[in-house]
Amino acid sequence: MAQKFGNGRWVQEGFLDNRVEDTVVGRVVFAAIGPVDVYLTGNFKSDIAGEVIRFCNSQFEDEEIAAQMIGDMENPQIGKVNLISFDPHPNLMPHPYVEWFSVRNHHYRFELNPHEAWIVPASERSEIDRESQRIRESVAVRAVEQPRSTEESEWV
């Protein structure tokens, strides 16, 4: 299944935090299902490594088909970073790109327009600090306990 969250339009907003080495935590708000906590092993690509990013999608659409396509998505999303970057490919114009594999080996990806994601300044991180800590504490134990799937990858 190659939905890529409806080519990104089913992703409304969120944040991702890579300030703890080899861990990305955050929250992404999706069409039809709302906020989903994220706990991934790995790091952002070097252009934003160790940072906190926020994003807000101007192309967001809360379509009914989103519930059919992504309504059974696990919450929290536990998995492994494949690629998270503001400049994912040397032959493409820089733009926010977020891609991961869940522990069930589902393949998730969304891309945004260049101006729709930014590095959060230190002065604006207090709310994110609390949420990042909550996610780390509540999901870390479950992330360690989750067996990795041996199934073939499925695009979502």
C-alpha positions as CSV (number, residue, x, y, z in Angstrom):
1,M,0.0,0.0,0.0
2,A,1.7,3.2,-1.1
3,Q,-0.4,6.0,0.5
4,K,2.3,8.1,2.0
5,F,-0.4,9.6,4.2
6,G,-2.3,10.8,1.1
7,N,0.8,12.3,-0.4
8,G,1.3,14.2,2.9
9,R,-2.1,15.9,3.0
10,W,-3.3,13.7,5.9
11,V,-0.6,15.1,8.2
12,Q,-1.8,18.3,9.9
13,E,1.0,19.3,12.3
14,G,3.4,18.1,14.9
15,F,6.9,18.1,16.3
16,L,9.9,15.7,16.4
17,D,12.7,15.9,18.9
18,N,16.2,14.4,18.3
19,R,18.0,16.0,21.3
20,V,18.7,12.5,22.9
21,E,21.2,10.6,20.8
22,D,19.7,7.7,18.8
23,T,16.1,8.6,19.8
24,V,13.4,10.7,18.0
25,V,10.2,11.4,19.9
26,G,7.3,13.6,19.1
27,R,3.7,13.9,18.2
28,V,2.1,14.0,14.7
29,V,-1.6,15.0,14.2
30,F,-3.2,13.0,11.4
31,A,-6.5,13.3,9.6
32,A,-9.2,11.0,11.0
33,I,-7.2,9.7,13.9
34,G,-5.8,12.9,15.6
35,P,-2.5,13.0,17.6
36,V,-0.2,10.0,17.5
37,D,2.9,9.8,19.8
38,V,6.1,8.8,18.0
39,Y,9.1,7.0,19.5
40,L,11.8,6.0,17.0
41,T,15.4,4.8,17.3
42,G,17.8,6.6,15.1
43,N,18.7,10.2,14.4
44,F,17.8,13.0,12.0
45,K,20.1,13.5,9.0
46,S,23.1,15.7,9.8
47,D,21.4,18.9,8.5
48,I,19.1,18.9,11.5
49,A,20.7,16.3,13.8
50,G,20.2,17.0,17.5
51,E,17.4,19.5,17.0
52,V,13.7,19.9,17.6
53,I,11.5,20.5,14.6
54,R,7.9,21.6,14.2
55,F,5.8,21.4,11.2
56,C,2.4,22.6,10.0
57,N,0.9,21.5,6.7
58,S,-0.9,24.1,4.6
59,Q,-2.1,21.2,2.3
60,F,-3.8,19.3,5.2
61,E,-7.2,17.6,4.3
62,D,-9.3,15.7,6.8
63,E,-10.8,13.4,4.3
64,E,-13.1,10.4,5.1
65,I,-10.8,8.1,3.1
66,A,-8.0,8.8,5.6
67,A,-9.9,6.8,8.2
68,Q,-10.1,3.8,5.9
69,M,-6.4,4.0,4.9
70,I,-4.7,4.9,8.2
71,G,-7.4,4.5,10.8
72,D,-5.8,1.3,12.3
73,M,-2.4,3.0,12.8
74,E,-0.7,2.0,16.1
75,N,-0.6,4.8,18.7
76,P,2.1,5.2,19.8
77,Q,4.2,4.7,16.7
78,I,7.3,2.8,17.7
79,G,9.9,2.0,15.2
80,K,13.1,3.1,13.5
81,V,14.1,6.2,11.6
82,N,14.8,5.7,7.9
83,L,15.3,9.3,7.0
84,I,14.3,12.6,8.6
85,S,15.8,15.7,7.0
86,F,15.1,19.2,5.6
87,D,17.4,18.3,2.6
88,P,16.8,14.6,1.8
89,H,18.3,14.3,-1.7
90,P,21.1,16.3,-3.5
91,N,19.1,16.3,-6.8
92,L,15.9,17.6,-5.2
93,M,15.0,21.0,-3.9
94,P,15.4,21.0,0.0
95,H,12.1,20.2,1.8
96,P,11.0,18.5,5.0
97,Y,11.0,14.7,4.6
98,V,10.0,12.3,7.4
99,E,10.3,8.5,6.9
100,W,10.3,5.6,9.3
101,F,9.5,1.9,9.7
102,S,7.2,0.7,12.6
103,V,8.0,-2.4,14.7
104,R,5.4,-4.1,12.5
105,N,7.5,-3.1,9.5
106,H,5.0,-0.7,8.1
107,H,6.7,2.0,6.1
108,Y,5.5,5.5,6.7
109,R,6.5,8.7,4.9
110,F,5.4,12.3,4.4
111,E,6.9,15.3,2.7
112,L,6.1,19.0,3.2
113,N,6.7,22.2,1.4
114,P,10.0,23.9,2.4
115,H,8.4,26.7,4.6
116,E,6.2,24.2,6.5
117,A,8.8,23.0,8.9
118,W,11.4,24.7,11.1
119,I,13.9,24.2,13.8
120,V,12.4,25.3,17.1
121,P,14.4,28.0,18.9
122,A,15.6,27.1,22.4
123,S,13.4,30.0,23.8
124,E,10.3,28.2,22.5
125,R,11.0,24.6,23.6
126,S,9.5,24.5,27.2
127,E,6.1,22.9,26.1
128,I,7.9,20.5,23.8
129,D,10.4,19.6,26.6
130,R,7.5,18.4,28.8
131,E,5.8,16.4,26.0
132,S,9.1,14.9,24.8
133,Q,9.9,13.7,28.4
134,R,6.4,12.3,28.8
135,I,6.7,10.3,25.6
136,R,10.2,9.1,26.5
137,E,9.0,7.9,29.9
138,S,5.8,6.4,28.8
139,V,6.9,4.7,25.6
140,A,10.5,3.7,26.2
141,V,9.7,0.5,28.1
142,R,7.2,-0.5,25.4
143,A,9.7,0.3,22.7
144,V,12.3,-2.0,24.2
145,E,9.7,-4.8,24.7
146,Q,8.4,-4.6,21.1
147,P,9.6,-7.5,18.9
148,R,10.7,-6.4,15.4
149,S,8.5,-7.9,12.7
150,T,9.9,-10.2,10.1
151,E,7.1,-9.5,7.7
152,E,7.7,-7.7,4.4
153,S,7.4,-3.9,4.6
154,E,4.1,-2.4,3.8
155,W,3.8,1.2,2.6
156,V,1.2,3.3,4.5
